[in-house]
Amino acid sequence: GGMRQAGVIAAAGIVALETMVERMADDHANARRLAQGLARLPGISIDPDGVDSNLVFFEVTAGSPVELARRLNEWGIKVEPRRPQWRLATHHGIVAEDIDHALGVFEEVFGELAAAV
């Protein structure tokens, strides 16, 4: 009741309900693909079978989270160095090629971490 222009927020909900419901399965499939790729990398702890939405939660178990986040951000993968879990989200506009790109960047950055140990 305290919002003056709630219609702006309601409009996003209407668009989501009317045009995005069918494609949510794509977001979930992309998230599972991302989780499966991350599970293969050193320094990441994740249960890919636990991903059942468009959100991917994982732990960084090696290296400096701040430095890793900085490196990922340089490559265009926007993350915050959270503890204990990091979160990635798939959404409208993210396609399989974007997941491949993100996994390639993670492989590069976390591969360098593994090589440095």
Contacts in CASP RR format, 6 or more apart in sequence:
PFRMAT RR
TARGET T0000
AUTHOR 0000-0000-0000
METHOD contacts of the structure
MODEL  1
GGMRQAGVIAAAGIVALETMVERMADDHANARRLAQGLARLPGISIDPDG
VDSNLVFFEVTAGSPVELARRLNEWGIKVEPRRPQWRLATHHGIVAEDID
HALGVFEEVFGELAAAV
3 9 0 8 1.000
20 92 0 8 1.000
23 92 0 8 1.000
24 54 0 8 1.000
27 53 0 8 1.000
27 54 0 8 1.000
27 90 0 8 1.000
27 91 0 8 1.000
27 92 0 8 1.000
27 94 0 8 1.000
28 52 0 8 1.000
28 53 0 8 1.000
28 54 0 8 1.000
28 90 0 8 1.000
30 54 0 8 1.000
30 90 0 8 1.000
30 94 0 8 1.000
30 95 0 8 1.000
30 96 0 8 1.000
30 98 0 8 1.000
30 99 0 8 1.000
31 51 0 8 1.000
31 53 0 8 1.000
31 54 0 8 1.000
31 55 0 8 1.000
31 56 0 8 1.000
31 88 0 8 1.000
31 89 0 8 1.000
31 90 0 8 1.000
32 48 0 8 1.000
32 51 0 8 1.000
33 96 0 8 1.000
33 99 0 8 1.000
34 56 0 8 1.000
34 88 0 8 1.000
34 90 0 8 1.000
34 99 0 8 1.000
34 102 0 8 1.000
34 103 0 8 1.000
35 46 0 8 1.000
35 47 0 8 1.000
35 48 0 8 1.000
35 50 0 8 1.000
35 51 0 8 1.000
35 56 0 8 1.000
35 58 0 8 1.000
36 48 0 8 1.000
37 48 0 8 1.000
37 103 0 8 1.000
37 106 0 8 1.000
38 44 0 8 1.000
38 46 0 8 1.000
38 48 0 8 1.000
38 56 0 8 1.000
38 58 0 8 1.000
38 103 0 8 1.000
38 106 0 8 1.000
39 46 0 8 1.000
39 47 0 8 1.000
39 48 0 8 1.000
41 106 0 8 1.000
41 107 0 8 1.000
41 110 0 8 1.000
41 111 0 8 1.000
42 62 0 8 1.000
42 110 0 8 1.000
42 111 0 8 1.000
42 113 0 8 1.000
42 114 0 8 1.000
43 60 0 8 1.000
43 61 0 8 1.000
43 62 0 8 1.000
43 63 0 8 1.000
43 110 0 8 1.000
43 113 0 8 1.000
43 114 0 8 1.000
44 58 0 8 1.000
44 59 0 8 1.000
44 60 0 8 1.000
44 61 0 8 1.000
44 106 0 8 1.000
44 110 0 8 1.000
45 58 0 8 1.000
45 59 0 8 1.000
45 60 0 8 1.000
45 61 0 8 1.000
46 56 0 8 1.000
46 57 0 8 1.000
46 58 0 8 1.000
46 59 0 8 1.000
51 57 0 8 1.000
54 89 0 8 1.000
54 90 0 8 1.000
54 91 0 8 1.000
55 87 0 8 1.000
55 88 0 8 1.000
55 89 0 8 1.000
56 87 0 8 1.000
56 88 0 8 1.000
56 89 0 8 1.000
56 90 0 8 1.000
57 85 0 8 1.000
57 86 0 8 1.000
57 87 0 8 1.000
58 85 0 8 1.000
58 86 0 8 1.000
58 88 0 8 1.000
59 84 0 8 1.000
59 85 0 8 1.000
59 86 0 8 1.000
60 68 0 8 1.000
60 81 0 8 1.000
60 86 0 8 1.000
62 113 0 8 1.000
62 114 0 8 1.000
62 117 0 8 1.000
63 113 0 8 1.000
65 81 0 8 1.000
65 82 0 8 1.000
65 83 0 8 1.000
65 86 0 8 1.000
66 81 0 8 1.000
68 81 0 8 1.000
68 109 0 8 1.000
68 110 0 8 1.000
68 113 0 8 1.000
69 79 0 8 1.000
69 80 0 8 1.000
69 81 0 8 1.000
71 109 0 8 1.000
71 112 0 8 1.000
72 78 0 8 1.000
72 79 0 8 1.000
72 105 0 8 1.000
72 106 0 8 1.000
72 109 0 8 1.000
73 79 0 8 1.000
75 105 0 8 1.000
75 108 0 8 1.000
75 109 0 8 1.000
76 105 0 8 1.000
77 102 0 8 1.000
77 105 0 8 1.000
77 106 0 8 1.000
79 86 0 8 1.000
79 88 0 8 1.000
80 86 0 8 1.000
88 102 0 8 1.000
90 99 0 8 1.000
END
